[in-house]
Amino acid sequence: MVKVDNSEIAPALLVCDRDVLGTKLDDVVNLMRSGVGRVVGDEVGKSGRQSGAFAVALDTSFPRSPGGLRTYLPEHLGNGYWDVVELVPGIYSSITDAHYHRVHRLAHPDETLIKIRVICSGTLLIGTRREAISGGTAHIHSLHPEKANCFSYEIQPGALQMVTLHLLPEALENFGIDIRALHLAIAAANTAGTDANPSQPISVSPLLLRIASDMIQSRDRLPPALRLTYITGKSRELLTEILTSLFYGVPNSDMTGTAARETRLKRRIQEAKRILDSSGATPPTIEQLARMVGVNRTTLKTAFKATYGRTIHQYHAERRMNEARRLIEESALQIGEIAERLGFAQLSQLSTAVKRHFGCSPRELRRRQQEPDLPPPE
């Protein structure tokens, strides 16, 4: 039976009395992790709207750890709040649900950061060109310390509902994202050349806006502890949808017609190759592989050859021969052991395959690796 440690501290959203907008992300995170502030205990009333009472609805005797940080707007600026939630170290999401009484200008601090904004309602003026981005749009911004002072934005009076992802490059690299390619994609959209930090609009699908809207509206539908889990999951979904749009040119939810079919088939053929690469000596049959990736046998064979320039059988045979050569030259295994490991029923089958592929027997191949001055086989 799995034992549950009831002493483990549950995450909570903390209210910070400091204005953290425009502050370095590291400082915001340190403040959040320090546990400074009161626990948010938004109370859902009969109307379904939350009163904003802080500790009324919480059992304060239950231990809590900081899972996020909330800062409310000062009265002279307007009303509403910004929530900051940590997904993983280096990747954070912020949710803005506020109404500004006047223009509010924010300058980005000197830090290397990628920001992705999805605006459901409201208007921002971005950068020195004061480019207007409004509700129903999404943008990605690449920030650098030496140019941060050149990049600021103004929040315009009125309602602002927005979700922002704050991404440290090294954290994205841990997810397998090619940061150089991402920066090139962002820079390619910077046509003006006057802004120090380029801004690229992102194709917005209905799903993208719905994810952001659901994150904002979750305050009215979920208790605080569950809301943190919900926001974390939705933030990951939002990030996946946006990165798919950037690297594949079209969001998952927006693909239709021929483009959709071609993109899906390409990904399934890539998946088939990954399965073959990890299958060792006993690869699946073509029928099994087709079922695993969700295409028919004929489509798999035709598309695989068109993509990789060889049949599935040829690809597996070449991969097995390369592995045979590596084991013969680099390992201390007996040739018979290598034959067994690679799925050859008999040693003679391995010998025949190696001689046909490399022009010499396995033993000759190993001897030539150990004695590189030997003449090549005739």
C-alpha positions as CSV (number, residue, x, y, z in Angstrom):
1,M,0.0,0.0,0.0
2,V,1.2,3.5,-0.8
3,K,1.8,5.6,2.3
4,V,0.8,9.3,2.2
5,D,2.8,11.7,4.2
6,N,0.2,14.0,5.7
7,S,3.0,16.2,7.0
8,E,3.9,17.3,3.5
9,I,3.2,21.0,2.9
10,A,0.5,21.8,0.4
11,P,1.2,24.6,-2.1
12,A,-0.6,27.9,-1.7
13,L,-0.9,31.2,-3.5
14,L,0.6,34.1,-1.4
15,V,-0.4,37.7,-1.5
16,C,2.5,40.1,-1.6
17,D,2.0,43.7,-0.5
18,R,5.0,44.8,-2.6
19,D,4.5,45.9,-6.2
20,V,6.5,43.3,-8.1
21,L,5.7,44.4,-11.6
22,G,8.8,45.3,-13.6
23,T,10.9,43.4,-11.1
24,K,13.6,40.9,-12.1
25,L,12.1,37.4,-12.4
26,D,14.7,36.0,-10.0
27,D,13.7,38.6,-7.3
28,V,10.0,37.7,-7.8
29,V,10.8,34.0,-7.5
30,N,12.9,34.5,-4.4
31,L,10.2,36.5,-2.8
32,M,7.6,33.8,-3.7
33,R,9.8,31.1,-2.2
34,S,10.5,33.0,0.9
35,G,6.9,32.6,1.9
36,V,6.4,36.3,2.4
37,G,2.8,37.4,2.4
38,R,-0.7,36.1,3.3
39,V,-2.3,33.0,2.0
40,V,-4.9,33.6,-0.7
41,G,-8.2,32.1,0.3
42,D,-10.6,33.4,-2.3
43,E,-14.1,32.7,-1.1
44,V,-16.8,31.7,-3.6
45,G,-20.1,33.4,-2.7
46,K,-23.6,32.6,-3.7
47,S,-23.3,34.6,-6.9
48,G,-20.4,32.4,-8.0
49,R,-18.0,35.4,-7.9
50,Q,-15.2,35.4,-5.4
51,S,-15.1,37.9,-2.6
52,G,-11.3,38.1,-2.4
53,A,-11.2,37.5,1.3
54,F,-7.8,36.2,2.2
55,A,-7.9,33.6,4.9
56,V,-11.6,33.3,5.5
57,A,-12.1,30.1,3.4
58,L,-8.8,28.4,4.4
59,D,-8.0,26.0,7.2
60,T,-5.0,28.0,8.3
61,S,-3.8,25.1,10.6
62,F,-3.0,23.1,7.5
63,P,0.6,23.7,6.5
64,R,1.1,25.6,3.2
65,S,4.2,26.2,1.0
66,P,4.4,29.0,-1.6
67,G,3.3,27.8,-4.9
68,G,2.6,31.2,-6.4
69,L,2.6,34.9,-5.7
70,R,-0.3,37.4,-6.1
71,T,0.1,41.1,-6.2
72,Y,-2.9,43.5,-6.2
73,L,-2.9,46.7,-8.1
74,P,-2.5,49.9,-6.0
75,E,-5.7,51.9,-5.7
76,H,-4.3,54.8,-7.7
77,L,-3.6,52.5,-10.7
78,G,-6.9,50.5,-10.7
79,N,-8.1,47.2,-9.3
80,G,-7.4,43.6,-9.9
81,Y,-4.4,41.4,-9.6
82,W,-1.4,39.6,-11.2
83,D,-0.6,36.0,-10.2
84,V,2.8,34.4,-10.8
85,V,3.0,30.6,-10.7
86,E,6.1,28.4,-11.1
87,L,5.8,25.5,-13.5
88,V,9.3,24.2,-13.1
89,P,12.5,26.2,-12.2
90,G,13.0,28.7,-15.0
91,I,9.5,28.5,-16.4
92,Y,6.7,30.7,-14.9
93,S,3.3,31.8,-15.9
94,S,1.6,35.0,-14.8
95,I,-2.1,35.7,-15.0
96,T,-3.4,39.3,-15.2
97,D,-7.0,40.1,-14.4
98,A,-7.2,43.8,-13.8
99,H,-8.8,47.2,-14.7
100,Y,-6.4,50.1,-15.1
101,H,-7.7,53.7,-14.4
102,R,-4.7,55.3,-16.3
103,V,-1.7,54.5,-18.5
104,H,0.9,52.5,-16.6
105,R,4.4,52.2,-18.1
106,L,6.7,49.2,-17.2
107,A,10.3,48.8,-18.2
108,H,11.8,45.4,-18.4
109,P,14.7,44.7,-16.0
110,D,18.1,43.7,-17.4
111,E,17.7,40.0,-17.7
112,T,17.8,37.4,-20.5
113,L,14.3,36.1,-20.9
114,I,11.7,35.0,-23.4
115,K,8.2,36.2,-22.8
116,I,5.1,34.9,-24.5
117,R,1.9,37.0,-24.0
118,V,-1.6,35.9,-24.9
119,I,-4.0,38.8,-24.5
120,C,-7.7,38.1,-24.1
121,S,-8.7,41.7,-23.6
122,G,-7.0,45.1,-23.3
123,T,-4.2,46.9,-25.1
124,L,-0.4,47.2,-24.6
125,L,1.9,49.5,-26.4
126,I,5.2,47.6,-26.9
127,G,8.8,49.0,-27.4
128,T,10.1,52.2,-28.8
129,R,7.8,52.0,-31.8
130,R,4.8,51.7,-29.4
131,E,3.4,48.8,-31.3
132,A,-0.2,48.2,-30.2
133,I,-1.1,44.6,-29.3
134,S,-4.6,44.0,-28.2
135,G,-7.1,41.4,-27.2
136,G,-7.3,38.2,-29.3
137,T,-3.5,38.3,-30.1
138,A,-0.4,36.6,-28.9
139,H,3.3,37.7,-29.1
140,I,6.7,36.4,-28.2
141,H,9.5,38.8,-27.0
142,S,13.2,38.0,-26.6
143,L,14.9,40.2,-24.0
144,H,18.6,40.7,-23.4
145,P,20.3,42.5,-20.5
146,E,22.3,45.0,-22.7
147,K,19.2,46.1,-24.5
148,A,16.5,45.8,-21.8
149,N,16.3,49.6,-21.3
150,C,15.2,50.0,-24.9
151,F,12.2,47.7,-24.4
152,S,9.3,48.7,-22.3
153,Y,5.5,48.6,-22.6
154,E,2.5,50.7,-21.6
155,I,-0.7,49.3,-20.3
156,Q,-3.6,51.3,-21.6
157,P,-6.6,52.3,-19.4
158,G,-9.4,49.7,-19.2
159,A,-9.7,46.0,-18.6
160,L,-6.6,43.8,-19.1
161,Q,-6.9,40.0,-19.2
162,M,-3.6,38.4,-20.2
163,V,-1.5,35.2,-19.6
164,T,2.2,35.5,-19.9
165,L,4.8,32.8,-20.0
166,H,8.3,33.8,-18.6
167,L,11.0,31.5,-19.9
168,L,14.6,31.3,-19.0
169,P,16.6,30.0,-22.1
170,E,18.4,27.3,-20.1
171,A,15.1,25.9,-18.8
172,L,13.8,25.6,-22.4
173,E,17.0,23.8,-23.4
174,N,16.2,21.2,-20.7
175,F,13.0,20.6,-22.6
176,G,14.9,19.9,-25.8
177,I,14.1,23.3,-27.4
178,D,16.7,24.7,-29.8
179,I,17.2,28.2,-28.3
180,R,19.3,29.4,-31.3
181,A,16.6,28.4,-33.7
182,L,13.9,30.0,-31.5
183,H,15.9,33.3,-31.4
184,L,16.4,33.3,-35.2
185,A,12.6,32.8,-35.6
186,I,11.9,35.7,-33.4
187,A,14.6,38.0,-35.0
188,A,13.3,37.1,-38.5
189,A,10.0,38.9,-37.7
190,N,11.8,42.1,-36.6
191,T,11.3,44.1,-39.7
192,A,11.8,47.6,-38.3
193,G,15.3,47.2,-36.9
194,T,14.8,50.0,-34.4
195,D,13.6,48.0,-31.5
196,A,16.4,46.4,-29.5
197,N,14.3,43.4,-28.7
198,P,12.2,41.9,-31.5
199,S,8.6,41.0,-31.1
200,Q,6.9,38.3,-33.2
201,P,3.2,37.8,-33.4
202,I,2.1,34.3,-33.0
203,S,-0.7,32.7,-34.9
204,V,-3.7,32.6,-32.6
205,S,-6.0,29.6,-32.7
206,P,-9.4,29.4,-30.9
207,L,-7.8,26.8,-28.6
208,L,-4.9,29.1,-27.7
209,L,-7.4,31.9,-26.6
210,R,-9.6,29.3,-24.8
211,I,-6.7,28.0,-22.7
212,A,-5.7,31.5,-21.7
213,S,-9.3,32.4,-20.9
214,D,-9.8,29.2,-18.9
215,M,-6.7,30.1,-16.8
216,I,-8.1,33.5,-16.0
217,Q,-11.6,32.4,-15.3
218,S,-10.3,29.6,-13.0
219,R,-10.3,32.0,-10.1
220,D,-14.1,31.9,-10.2
221,R,-14.5,28.2,-10.5
222,L,-11.8,26.5,-8.4
223,P,-10.5,26.7,-4.8
224,P,-7.0,28.1,-4.5
225,A,-5.1,24.8,-4.0
226,L,-6.8,23.1,-6.9
227,R,-6.3,26.3,-9.0
228,L,-2.6,26.1,-8.8
229,T,-2.6,22.5,-10.1
230,Y,-5.0,23.6,-12.9
231,I,-2.9,26.6,-13.9
232,T,0.3,24.5,-14.0
233,G,-1.3,22.0,-16.3
234,K,-2.9,24.7,-18.5
235,S,0.4,26.6,-18.7
236,R,2.2,23.5,-20.1
237,E,-0.6,23.1,-22.6
238,L,-0.3,26.7,-23.6
239,L,3.5,26.5,-24.0
240,T,3.2,23.3,-26.1
241,E,0.6,24.8,-28.4
242,I,2.7,28.0,-28.9
243,L,6.0,26.1,-29.5
244,T,4.2,23.9,-32.0
245,S,3.1,27.0,-33.8
246,L,6.6,28.4,-33.9
247,F,8.4,25.3,-35.1
248,Y,5.8,23.8,-37.3
249,G,4.3,27.0,-38.6
250,V,0.7,26.1,-37.6
251,P,-0.9,25.4,-34.2
252,N,-2.0,21.8,-33.6
253,S,-5.6,22.9,-33.3
254,D,-5.5,25.0,-36.5
255,M,-4.3,22.3,-38.9
256,T,-6.9,21.4,-41.5
257,G,-7.0,19.8,-44.9
258,T,-3.9,18.7,-46.8
259,A,-1.5,20.6,-44.5
260,A,-2.9,18.9,-41.5
261,R,-2.6,15.4,-43.0
262,E,0.9,16.0,-44.2
263,T,2.1,17.3,-40.9
264,R,0.5,14.4,-39.0
265,L,1.9,11.8,-41.4
266,K,5.4,13.4,-41.0
267,R,5.2,13.1,-37.2
268,R,4.0,9.5,-37.4
269,I,6.9,8.5,-39.7
270,Q,9.3,10.2,-37.4
271,E,7.7,8.2,-34.5
272,A,8.2,5.0,-36.6
273,K,11.9,5.7,-36.9
274,R,12.2,6.4,-33.2
275,I,10.6,3.0,-32.5
276,L,12.9,1.2,-34.9
277,D,15.9,3.0,-33.3
278,S,15.0,1.8,-29.9
279,S,13.8,-1.7,-30.8
280,G,17.2,-3.4,-30.5
281,A,17.5,-6.9,-32.2
282,T,13.8,-7.5,-32.3
283,P,12.1,-4.7,-34.3
284,P,8.3,-4.8,-34.8
285,T,7.0,-6.2,-38.1
286,I,5.7,-3.6,-40.6
287,E,2.2,-4.5,-39.7
288,Q,2.9,-4.0,-36.0
289,L,4.8,-0.8,-36.6
290,A,1.9,0.5,-38.7
291,R,-0.6,-0.2,-35.9
292,M,1.8,1.4,-33.3
293,V,1.9,4.8,-35.2
294,G,-1.6,4.7,-36.5
295,V,-1.2,4.5,-40.3
296,N,-1.9,1.7,-42.7
297,R,0.9,-0.6,-43.9
298,T,1.2,0.8,-47.5
299,T,1.2,4.4,-46.3
300,L,4.0,3.6,-43.8
301,K,6.2,1.9,-46.3
302,T,5.8,4.6,-49.0
303,A,6.2,7.6,-46.6
304,F,9.1,6.0,-44.8
305,K,11.1,5.5,-48.0
306,A,10.2,9.0,-49.2
307,T,11.4,10.5,-46.0
308,Y,14.6,8.5,-45.3
309,G,15.5,7.3,-48.8
310,R,15.4,3.6,-48.0
311,T,12.8,1.0,-47.1
312,I,12.1,0.0,-43.5
313,H,13.9,-3.3,-44.0
314,Q,17.0,-1.5,-45.5
315,Y,17.0,1.0,-42.7
316,H,16.9,-1.7,-40.0
317,A,19.5,-3.8,-41.8
318,E,21.9,-0.8,-42.1
319,R,21.3,0.2,-38.4
320,R,22.0,-3.4,-37.3
321,M,25.2,-3.6,-39.4
322,N,26.4,-0.3,-37.9
323,E,25.7,-1.6,-34.4
324,A,27.5,-4.9,-35.4
325,R,30.6,-2.9,-36.5
326,R,30.6,-0.9,-33.3
327,L,30.4,-4.0,-31.1
328,I,33.1,-5.8,-33.1
329,E,35.5,-2.9,-33.0
330,E,34.8,-1.4,-29.6
331,S,33.7,-4.2,-27.3
332,A,35.3,-7.3,-25.9
333,L,32.3,-9.5,-26.7
334,Q,32.9,-12.7,-28.6
335,I,31.7,-12.7,-32.2
336,G,29.1,-15.4,-31.3
337,E,27.8,-13.2,-28.4
338,I,27.5,-10.2,-30.8
339,A,25.5,-12.4,-33.3
340,E,23.1,-13.4,-30.5
341,R,22.7,-9.9,-29.2
342,L,21.8,-8.6,-32.7
343,G,19.3,-11.3,-33.4
344,F,21.2,-13.6,-35.8
345,A,20.2,-17.2,-35.4
346,Q,23.7,-18.4,-36.3
347,L,27.2,-17.0,-36.3
348,S,27.5,-17.7,-40.0
349,Q,24.6,-15.4,-40.7
350,L,26.4,-12.5,-39.0
351,S,29.6,-13.3,-40.8
352,T,27.9,-13.4,-44.2
353,A,26.1,-10.1,-43.5
354,V,29.3,-8.3,-42.2
355,K,31.4,-9.6,-45.2
356,R,28.7,-8.4,-47.7
357,H,28.4,-5.0,-46.0
358,F,32.0,-4.2,-45.0
359,G,34.0,-6.5,-47.4
360,C,35.7,-8.6,-44.7
361,S,34.8,-11.1,-41.9
362,P,34.0,-10.0,-38.3
363,R,37.4,-11.2,-37.1
364,E,39.2,-9.3,-39.8
365,L,37.2,-6.2,-39.0
366,R,38.2,-6.5,-35.3
367,R,41.9,-7.2,-36.2
368,R,42.0,-4.2,-38.5
369,Q,40.7,-2.0,-35.7
370,Q,43.4,-3.3,-33.4
371,E,46.1,-3.1,-36.1
372,P,45.3,-0.1,-38.3
373,D,48.4,-0.4,-40.4
374,L,47.1,-3.6,-42.1
375,P,46.3,-3.2,-45.8
376,P,42.6,-2.9,-46.7
377,P,40.8,-6.1,-47.9
378,E,40.8,-6.8,-51.6
